[in-house]
């Protein structure tokens, strides 16, 4: 059984990874919208 502290850290880590995944998907969408013909190389950050 995880302690409350471990459980909280686990949950925060999970939320953070989900947030990163959402941001990556969003950036990829923006890349495609900005330059559909070029694809991956269009977005440099």
N, C-alpha and C positions, 0 to 999 in steps of 0.2 A: 504493500500500500504506500502510495506516495504521500509525503507530507504536504501541507497546504502550500508551503514555499516552493517545493519542487513542482507541484501541480501548476502553480501560477506561472513559474518560469517556462514550463513546457507550453502552456497556453499562449504566452506572449510570443515565444519563438514561433509557434504555429501561425499566429496572426501576422507576424512580420513576414514570414515566407509567402503567405497568401497575398499580402499586400505587394510584395516584390513581383510576384507572378502576374498580378493584375497590371502593374506598371509596365512590365515587359510586354505584355500583350497589347497594351494601349500604345506603347512606343512603336511596336511593329505595325499596328493599324495606321498610325500616323505616317510611318515610312511608306506604306503602300499607297496611301492617299496622296502624299506629296509627290511621289514619283513611281507610278505603277510600272512603267516600262523598265526602269533601272533596277527595281527590287531592293535587295539588301544594302547595296552600297550608298543609297541616297541619303540615309540618315546617319549623321556623324555624332550627334549628341551635343 
